[in-house]
Amino acid sequence: MSTRSNIAIQLPEDKDGNKKIKVIYVHSDGYPYGVGKCLVDHYNKRDVAELLFNHGDASYLGDTLDECSFYGRDWKRDEEPARTYRDEWMFMLSMRGDFMIEYIYLFKDNRWHVSTGNTVKLKDGYDDIVGYWTKFEPVIMNKEYIKYKDKHEKHAEVKMISQIGELLKSKGFEDDNISIQGGSAKKSN
């Protein structure tokens, strides 16, 4: 029900000539005019962008670190620390077959880039759908970002999902443990 994304940052070149990649998962609003716009508008400098990776995976991003919802910091879950890959190629190789992540954002060359997950339907084969990632392009050049950036509603998916809890409560789901984004509801017997 959410548009999932990964955000990554390319670290400075190490002694072996590798530019390692640090990555975290963001659960909601992953589209270019959601997470992409937030990254461009509020985390577009390396020193600020690096701070996003200190808390591990996130439910959603906010305009400041305090407004972000990190699973470890804010949900009291075991923290999923940022994952590190040898370089961009190894990170993208690790993403093969991951259809749950729709967008990948990468901070490199002092700006945010985006890669979009796509699929191709095959006419003949055991797998009839094959997934792939587009080449990275600057977020501000992405068609979706350009088309919708002025219509952006902050945390649209988070708001929608949190309303499900109220619906469940109104339908008698108070006694069962049902976890939802932003809270929980319970079902009565």
Disulfide bonds with the S-S distance in Angstrom:
none
